[in-house]
């Protein structure tokens, strides 16, 4: 029997990010963003989530795409589990729009998209029967965010 991976699809300003369902801790409304100074434009600040200060990033701004307005009210944050070993960095969060969906992905349903990848934290682009998706390289995303937070 072919192996299925339960994935979550996050809508990010016209793109759809595909990631393992297990990598997402929670989807939360954005209430208070704790601002940070002297950081790149994609580093929006920190969310207070369950007693943790979680870095909030604009995935699209990291890829040099204009970020949507936070004033629309349709913007939420996806809290992601870190995959690294650093206990000082258990979570990070990314801005998303709308409601995420869950899809079961089988390897034979996925076709590699030959489209050029310009985003530093996108590992692959794929096409499935219901659309095109970007696959986040969580390790790379984490490294980029940690590098910025440590300076």
Secondary structure as UniProt FT lines:
FT   STRAND          4..12
FT   TURN            13..14
FT   STRAND          15..20
FT   HELIX           21..23
FT   STRAND          24..29
FT   STRAND          33..34
FT   TURN            41..42
FT   STRAND          43..49
FT   TURN            50..51
FT   STRAND          52..57
FT   HELIX           59..62
FT   TURN            63..64
FT   HELIX           70..72
FT   STRAND          75..81
FT   TURN            87..88
FT   STRAND          91..106
FT   HELIX           107..109
FT   STRAND          111..112
FT   TURN            120..121
FT   STRAND          122..128
FT   TURN            129..130
FT   STRAND          131..136
FT   HELIX           138..149
//
